[in-house]
Amino acid sequence: MSYNILVTGGAGYLGSVLVPELLRLGHKVTVLDNFMYGQNSLLECCVYENFDVVKEDARDEETLKTLLKNVDYIIPLAALVGAPLCNRDKIGAKTTIVNAVASLVKLTSKEQRIIIPTTNSGYGVGQKGICCTETTPLKPISLYGKAKVEAEKIVLDRGNSISFRLATVFGMSPRMRIDLLVNDFTYRAINDRFVVIFEGHFKRNYIHIRDVARAFIHAIDNFDKMKNEPYNVGLSDANLSKLDLCAKIKDLIPDFVYLESPIGEDPDKRDYIVSNEKIEKTGFSPMYSLDMGIRELIKGYRIITNSKYSNV
């Protein structure tokens, strides 16, 4: 079955992978994006009759009112993503992540369905050896994490919605981001041959960007079974420390050297491990391992050789 889908921020890192997949499945997709990075990542989609794109701001309610007519699903990807960027533009972070979502909730009918990505950084600092589940109290540390937790509550309180608490995403995208941890460390391994790590024992979970896109498609296909709940989305075999991650990269790039600094600290303090059992019980399982993603990045970085592909 095909649906009319509105994707805000659809020209970003995730949208540039998800939107083509939705179109290939026969859905009608409208992207609302301000193209703040000057990206051309959706050019391949223009051949589809079922594709439309609007270059406006996702916070503009008049634009939203027009675009929400006859829409079945809304996927709000528009956001200032990541702790450093949000700290640089605190007002922009709040208005894009929280206010724009509140506007969507106000303007949509109860029949329209929302699937929103949030972040499992909302767990903050977990208990050693205990996996965070969807019932674990949320204790976000960064402005980004706090804003995403607030947006999730707005959407889930509305009903007829699903939230995905995404692990740290990795992998190549037409609108690439080099600043994400796996992408960043792999880039440094190839280009600098070394990295200095702060607080290397801090753990987090990881997920390939194409598996994130697959999770959204899975939610559309199983919406009634999954609705009104949050779901962790990550690789269950990839609850890794930064040192573990570097060791994985070194397996594939042998001359990579990594050192842990005895002084200094990571500005992103999150440290937790995550259970993804809840979404796995709905029939979803990732297809792309961390090793597959690193191999993909190695090939991609033979093409990309500068740092414009990041959020900061």
Secondary structure as the mmCIF struct_conf table of DSSP 4:
data_model
#
loop_
_struct_conf.conf_type_id
_struct_conf.id
_struct_conf.beg_label_comp_id
_struct_conf.beg_label_asym_id
_struct_conf.beg_label_seq_id
_struct_conf.end_label_comp_id
_struct_conf.end_label_asym_id
_struct_conf.end_label_seq_id
STRN STRN1 ASN A 4 THR A 8
TURN_TY1_P TURN_TY1_P1 GLY A 9 ALA A 11
BEND BEND1 GLY A 12 GLY A 12
TURN_TY1_P TURN_TY1_P2 TYR A 13 LEU A 14
HELX_RH_AL_P HELX_RH_AL_P1 GLY A 15 ARG A 24
TURN_TY1_P TURN_TY1_P3 LEU A 25 GLY A 26
STRN STRN2 LYS A 28 ASP A 33
TURN_TY1_P TURN_TY1_P4 MET A 36 TYR A 37
TURN_TY1_P TURN_TY1_P5 SER A 41 LEU A 42
HELX_RH_3T_P HELX_RH_3T_P1 LEU A 43 VAL A 47
TURN_TY1_P TURN_TY1_P6 GLU A 49 ASN A 50
STRN STRN3 PHE A 51 LYS A 55
BEND BEND2 GLU A 56 GLU A 56
TURN_TY1_P TURN_TY1_P7 ALA A 58 ARG A 59
HELX_RH_AL_P HELX_RH_AL_P2 GLU A 61 LEU A 67
TURN_TY1_P TURN_TY1_P8 LEU A 68 ASN A 70
BEND BEND3 ASP A 72 ASP A 72
STRN STRN4 TYR A 73 PRO A 76
BEND BEND4 ALA A 79 ALA A 79
BEND BEND5 GLY A 82 GLY A 82
HELX_RH_AL_P HELX_RH_AL_P3 ALA A 83 ARG A 88
HELX_RH_AL_P HELX_RH_AL_P4 LYS A 90 LYS A 94
HELX_RH_PI_P HELX_RH_PI_P1 THR A 95 ASN A 99
HELX_RH_AL_P HELX_RH_AL_P5 ALA A 100 LEU A 107
BEND BEND6 THR A 108 THR A 108
TURN_TY1_P TURN_TY1_P9 LYS A 110 GLU A 111
BEND BEND7 GLN A 112 GLN A 112
STRN STRN5 ARG A 113 THR A 119
HELX_RH_3T_P HELX_RH_3T_P2 ASN A 120 TYR A 123
STRN STRN6 VAL A 125 VAL A 125
TURN_TY1_P TURN_TY1_P10 LYS A 128 GLY A 129
STRN STRN7 CYS A 131 CYS A 132
TURN_TY1_P TURN_TY1_P11 GLU A 134 THR A 135
BEND BEND8 THR A 136 THR A 136
HELX_LH_PP_P HELX_LH_PP_P1 PRO A 137 LEU A 138
BEND BEND9 SER A 142 SER A 142
HELX_RH_AL_P HELX_RH_AL_P6 LEU A 143 ARG A 158
BEND BEND10 GLY A 159 ASN A 160
STRN STRN8 SER A 161 LEU A 166
STRN STRN9 THR A 168 PHE A 170
BEND BEND11 GLY A 171 GLY A 171
BEND BEND12 PRO A 174 ARG A 175
BEND BEND13 ILE A 178 ILE A 178
BEND BEND14 LEU A 180 LEU A 180
HELX_RH_AL_P HELX_RH_AL_P7 LEU A 181 ASN A 191
TURN_TY1_P TURN_TY1_P12 ASP A 192 ASP A 192
BEND BEND15 ARG A 193 ARG A 193
STRN STRN10 PHE A 194 ILE A 197
BEND BEND16 PHE A 198 GLU A 199
TURN_TY1_P TURN_TY1_P13 GLY A 200 HIS A 201
STRN STRN11 LYS A 203 HIS A 208
HELX_RH_AL_P HELX_RH_AL_P8 ILE A 209 ASP A 221
TURN_TY1_P TURN_TY1_P14 ASN A 222 ASN A 222
HELX_RH_AL_P HELX_RH_AL_P9 PHE A 223 MET A 226
TURN_TY1_P TURN_TY1_P15 LYS A 227 ASN A 228
STRN STRN12 GLU A 229 VAL A 233
BEND BEND17 GLY A 234 GLY A 234
TURN_TY1_P TURN_TY1_P16 SER A 236 ASP A 237
STRN STRN13 ASN A 239 SER A 241
HELX_RH_AL_P HELX_RH_AL_P10 LYS A 242 LEU A 252
BEND BEND18 ILE A 253 ILE A 253
TURN_TY1_P TURN_TY1_P17 PRO A 254 ASP A 255
STRN STRN14 VAL A 257 GLU A 260
BEND BEND19 PRO A 262 ILE A 263
BEND BEND20 PRO A 267 ASP A 268
STRN STRN15 ASP A 271 ASP A 271
STRN STRN16 ILE A 273 VAL A 274
HELX_RH_AL_P HELX_RH_AL_P11 GLU A 277 GLU A 280
TURN_TY1_P TURN_TY1_P18 LYS A 281 GLY A 283
HELX_RH_AL_P HELX_RH_AL_P12 LEU A 290 GLY A 300
TURN_TY1_P TURN_TY1_P19 TYR A 301 ILE A 303
BEND BEND21 ASN A 306 ASN A 306
TURN_TY1_P TURN_TY1_P20 SER A 307 LYS A 308
BEND BEND22 TYR A 309 SER A 310
#
